[in-house]
């Protein structure tokens, strides 16, 4: 992309602001003053989300408090709810910087793009699936996990208008959020990667979760396509459905291990093609098939995507491996729910090792009244694992069901977990995976602490 994303005048028109604004080019739209670089538009969001949205990471400070920092870093304009003293760049004043500012600009961005848009959601693996689709030549996709009430509009505002396809990831932490995000994004193809017991505490049942995820179809046009796993019902959508999985329109015909990789042959709606996955694992194959189905549904060439799949690695916190001395540490700490926890444990069990298979696993949050049962049921996924260390009050339910020979320990408070004590449990040639909800290990930077403890012990 060589042309600027916006000019200050174009942004003002998109927000419905009258007046004479400069044609200064804008190359980045951001709500984070720390991410501002020369040529940025800074959107000063309220620390407390507006528009009925909620956030577990809400701030006590408002974005406009950092307006001077943004200008110093190179912002050429900013969206604010009132004029900020001492700022010399154009200030675009709107009543609500989220809804009247960022969302309004996102609608303008979507309106000017006429290519295919793949919107996707799911209980687990949606970011990994998005990363697969994003390797399609010329694609423009959500960065990182920009999938919430500010991440989705930022994705749209920063998407390349000349891209071959836009890929927009959508998440949720309250009922009705997916419907609002998909109506903003207006996908031409909507993908539900899977439906699993995540956010049960807020939604109450697996059926409520299904309805929330399938509501992504509300943004589709009448000739749009909904892409679903083979076993997921979607009676709410009367239009065309493309399914993936065993026996479906898109399915794997064979998978052959090649070291830690898989060589896969797949049928993509009657078209046979081959690709590799590194590393290979059942959940990664599921995500790859979902990606291929979505690309085909968008009228793009799945062969062009298949050529890239083998180059897609693991994202930070989602299974990245590092060797520290003679121990392999797998960081899968970014998030955890019953589906992804089972996948992590099953992948560990399937891995050839010289030493032991060790799992350090923490609470899976937001599972409601069934949380104790979901944790206890993980005992069915540790048969081939040599030792398990449990972290968090809910993981006590699993710890008590473990065979005595697998019990490495239980610690109730993840914030006080001593990494050196966990490091002392490990031996040369062990492979250890760290998995739990974001607030258990990721927020507490436990993997970094464990890595440091292992390095110190070498």
LINBEL-V151018 format. One record per backbone hydrogen bond with DSSP energy under -0.5 kcal/mol. NH is the residue of the N-H (numbers start at 0). CO is the residue of the C=O. Records with the same first field share a line. If there is no record, write none. Layout:
NH = CO  CO
This chain:
4 = 25
5 = 25
7 = 23
8 = 21
10 = 6
11 = 7
12 = 8
13 = 9
14 = 10
15 = 12
16 = 11
20 = 18
25 = 5
26 = 38
27 = 38
29 = 40
32 = 30
34 = 31
35 = 31  32
38 = 73
39 = 36  73
40 = 27
41 = 39  76
42 = 29  40
43 = 41  78
44 = 42
48 = 46
52 = 49
57 = 54
58 = 46
62 = 44
64 = 61
65 = 62
66 = 63
69 = 65
70 = 66
71 = 67
72 = 68
73 = 69  70
74 = 69
75 = 39
76 = 39
77 = 89
78 = 41
79 = 77  91
84 = 82
86 = 83
89 = 75
91 = 77  89
92 = 90
93 = 79  91
99 = 95
100 = 95
101 = 96
102 = 97
103 = 98
104 = 100
105 = 101
106 = 102
107 = 103
108 = 104
109 = 105
110 = 106
111 = 107
112 = 109
113 = 111
115 = 163
117 = 165
118 = 116  188
119 = 167
120 = 190
122 = 193
128 = 124
129 = 125
130 = 126
131 = 127
132 = 128
133 = 129
134 = 131
135 = 132
138 = 135
139 = 164
141 = 166
145 = 142
146 = 144
151 = 147
153 = 149
154 = 150
155 = 151
156 = 152
157 = 153
158 = 154  155
162 = 159
163 = 137
164 = 137
165 = 115
166 = 139
167 = 117
168 = 166
169 = 119
170 = 146
176 = 173
179 = 175
180 = 176
181 = 177
182 = 178
183 = 179
184 = 180
185 = 181
187 = 116
188 = 116
189 = 224
190 = 118
191 = 226
192 = 120  190
197 = 195
199 = 365
200 = 365
201 = 198
202 = 198
203 = 199
208 = 204
209 = 205
210 = 206
211 = 207
212 = 208
213 = 209
214 = 210
215 = 212
216 = 213
217 = 214
218 = 215
219 = 216
223 = 220
224 = 187
225 = 239
226 = 189  224
227 = 225  241
228 = 191
229 = 243
231 = 228
232 = 230
236 = 233
237 = 235
239 = 223
241 = 225
243 = 227
244 = 249
247 = 244
249 = 242
250 = 266
252 = 264
253 = 264
255 = 262
257 = 260
260 = 257
261 = 276
262 = 255
263 = 261  274
264 = 253
265 = 272
266 = 250
267 = 265  270
268 = 248  266
270 = 267
271 = 269
272 = 265
274 = 263
276 = 261
278 = 259
279 = 259
284 = 280
285 = 281
286 = 282
287 = 283
288 = 284
289 = 285
290 = 286
291 = 287
292 = 288
293 = 289
294 = 290
295 = 291
296 = 292
297 = 293
298 = 295
299 = 294
301 = 299
303 = 300
304 = 300
305 = 301
306 = 302
307 = 304
308 = 304
309 = 305
310 = 307
311 = 308
312 = 310
317 = 314
318 = 330
319 = 330
321 = 328
323 = 321  326
324 = 322
326 = 323
327 = 429
328 = 321  326
329 = 327  431
330 = 319  328
331 = 329  433
333 = 316
337 = 196
340 = 336
341 = 337
342 = 338
343 = 339
344 = 340
345 = 341
346 = 342
347 = 343
348 = 344
349 = 345
350 = 346  347
354 = 428
357 = 355  430
358 = 386
359 = 432
360 = 358  388
361 = 434
362 = 390
364 = 362
369 = 366
370 = 367
373 = 369
374 = 370
375 = 371
376 = 372
377 = 374
378 = 375
379 = 376
380 = 377
381 = 378
384 = 381
385 = 356
386 = 356
387 = 405
388 = 358
389 = 387  408
390 = 360
391 = 410
392 = 411
395 = 392
396 = 393
398 = 394
399 = 395
400 = 397
401 = 397  398
405 = 402
406 = 402  403
407 = 387  405
408 = 387
410 = 389
413 = 411
415 = 412
416 = 413
418 = 416
420 = 417
421 = 417
422 = 418
423 = 419
424 = 421
425 = 422
428 = 325
429 = 426
430 = 355
431 = 327
432 = 357
433 = 329
434 = 359  432
435 = 331
436 = 362
439 = 436
440 = 436
441 = 332
442 = 437
444 = 441
445 = 440
448 = 444
449 = 445
450 = 446
451 = 447
452 = 448
453 = 449
454 = 450
455 = 451
456 = 452
457 = 453  454
